[in-house]
Structures are given as structure tokens and as C-alpha cells.
């Protein structure tokens, strides 16, 4: 099961229309894709999924976009990370893709203030291992 989610219903509609025009995809392959791939409008700060229901979460740009809000950006990002921690199964992975460079002071501050603070507030008695690539 793969769930592609976005806060914007317009983006979800666009993802659905792009899926239908994947070049070179045979009709039987499209049927298999339809059976495992879902598109949903979801607020990442309050996801409608059960605890520990995902083995892999891919966050690509949502945190960066939310941080552009100078008033509520950090709070919103912490809420997103808390939800990620809540819905992630034990032994699962979160992959974060960000413009922030975690090899710099600002990036390390972001990891501590946003990612770790959020994860800790969304889960209890979890151990997190962080790898930085870039």
C-alpha cells in the first residue's frame, strides 16, 4: 500500500491526472498500480491514520514550505514530525528531503528544534537514529 498525500486538493487532483498518463504503462500494469497506490488530501499535522501504521514515510519539501511561515512555521513542523513519529511503525524509517544542510549550525539547530523535538512529542520510549547525507 502506497499513500500519496498533500494538504491541497488541487495537488491531489494533479497527481491523479498525472498517474493516468504515465508513458509506456500497460493497462494491466495500471490496474496493479491502482490497487496499491492511493492519493489523499491530508493535513500532515493531524493525520487520520492509526498509530504505528506506516513502515516508511517520505517527507519531501513539506517542512521547508511550512518553515516559510515566520509565525507558526516551527510549531507546525514540530506537529508534523510528532504525527510522523506517531504513525511510524517500530523499526520503520522516515526519509526527510530538505534544503537545509544538516552539516551546518543552522541545520543542526533545525534537527534539534524541529525534527527531534517533534518526534519526541509524538512518541514515547522510542529510540531514533539519524543519518545525514548530502
C-alpha positions in Angstrom: 0.0 0.0 0.0 1.4 3.4 -1.0 -0.4 6.6 0.1 0.5 9.9 -1.6 -0.8 12.8 0.4 -1.0 16.5 0.2 -2.8 19.3 2.0 -4.0 20.7 -1.2 -6.9 19.0 -3.0 -5.7 20.7 -6.3 -2.3 19.0 -5.9 -4.0 15.6 -5.2 -6.2 16.1 -8.4 -3.0 16.9 -10.4 -1.2 13.8 -9.0 -4.2 11.6 -10.0 -4.3 13.0 -13.5 -0.5 12.5 -14.0 -0.8 8.9 -12.8 -3.2 8.2 -15.7 -0.7 9.4 -18.4 2.5 7.5 -17.3 4.1 6.8 -20.6 4.7 3.2 -21.6 2.5 1.8 -18.8 0.4 -1.2 -20.0 -3.2 -1.4 -18.9 -2.6 -4.4 -16.7 0.3 -2.5 -15.0 -2.1 0.4 -14.4 -4.5 -2.0 -12.7 -1.8 -3.2 -10.4 -0.7 0.4 -9.7 -4.3 1.4 -8.9 -4.6 -1.5 -6.4 -1.6 -0.3 -4.3 -1.5 3.5 -4.9 -3.8 5.9 -3.2 -4.0 9.7 -3.3 -5.5 11.5 -0.3 -6.0 15.1 0.9 -4.4 15.1 4.4 -3.2 17.7 6.9 0.2 16.3 8.0 -0.3 18.0 11.4 -3.2 15.7 12.2 -3.1 12.5 10.1 -6.2 10.2 10.1 -4.1 7.0 10.4 -3.7 4.6 13.3 -0.6 4.6 15.5 2.3 2.7 14.0 0.6 2.1 10.7 3.4 3.0 8.3 6.8 1.3 7.7 8.2 4.2 5.6 7.4 7.9 5.5 8.9 10.1 2.8 8.7 13.8 3.6 9.8 15.9 0.5 9.6 19.6 1.0 6.6 20.0 3.4 8.8 21.0 6.3 10.7 23.5 4.2 7.4 25.0 2.9 6.0 25.2 6.5 9.1 26.9 7.8 8.5 29.8 5.5 5.7 30.9 7.9 7.7 33.0 10.3 5.0 33.0 13.0 3.8 29.3 13.1 6.4 27.5 11.0 8.4 25.9 13.7 5.3 24.9 15.7 3.7 23.4 12.5 6.8 21.5 11.6 7.0 20.1 15.1 3.4 19.0 14.9 4.1 17.3 11.5 7.1 15.4 13.0 5.1 14.4 16.0 2.5 12.9 13.7 5.2 11.2 11.7 6.5 9.6 14.9 3.0 8.5 15.9 2.1 6.8 12.7 5.6 5.2 12.1 5.8 1.6 13.0 8.6 0.4 15.3 11.6 -0.4 13.1 10.3 2.0 10.3 12.0 4.8 8.5 11.4 8.4 7.9 13.2 9.9 5.0 13.4 13.7 5.0 14.4 15.7 1.9 15.2 19.3 2.7 17.1 22.3 1.5 18.5 22.7 5.0 22.1 21.5 5.3 22.4 19.4 8.5 26.2 19.8 8.3 25.9 23.4 9.4 24.9 25.1 12.6 21.5 26.1 11.3 20.9 22.6 10.0 21.8 21.0 13.4 19.6 23.6 15.1 16.7 22.6 12.8 17.3 18.9 13.5 17.2 19.6 17.3 14.4 22.2 17.3 12.1 20.8 14.7 12.8 17.1 13.9 13.8 15.7 17.3 11.5 17.9 19.4 8.6 16.9 17.1 9.4 13.2 17.1 9.9 13.1 20.9 6.5 14.7 21.5 4.7 12.3 19.2 6.2 9.1 20.6 7.1 7.6 23.9 10.0 5.4 24.7 11.4 5.4 21.1 15.0 5.5 20.0 15.9 7.5 17.0 18.9 7.0 14.8 19.7 9.9 12.4 21.9 9.7 9.3 22.7 12.8 7.4 23.5 12.6 3.7 24.2 15.4 1.4 
